[in-house]
Amino acid sequence: MDRVTRARIDSLLFEVRRFPERAPWRVHELGRRYCLDPMIVRGLLESEGVAIAADRASEPEDEPNPNQETQVMHVDEL
């Protein structure tokens, strides 16, 4: 593990341990704040035994995800 990633993890753990009143924590929000993968953040939070909020509640529902869009092509377009 490189020094930058270790520093990000240490900062995340410091915040979680120092400010327990902010629980429940949002995995994706912390992942964006500390530039860490949400799976890593979830594992760290679970190892600390803190409350975790619903993951998708913090993300806006009205914005379409371009990765989820499907385009239907007609036979004539092929």
C-alpha positions, 0 to 999 in steps of 0.5 A: 500500500502506498503512502497516499492511500495509507494517509487517506485511510488513517484520515478516515479512521481518525474522523470516524473515531474522533466524531462518533456523534456524526454516525450513521456514516454514509459509505459513498460520501466518505469514499468520495471525500477520501478518494477511496473505494466504497468497498474499502470504506465499508470494510473499515467502518465494519471493522470499527463497529460503527453505524452505517447509513443506507448507501444510495440515500445520499445519491440523487435519484433524478439524475440518469446514469449513462451506464444504465441507458440502453439504446435499441437499434432497428434492423435497418440501422445494422 
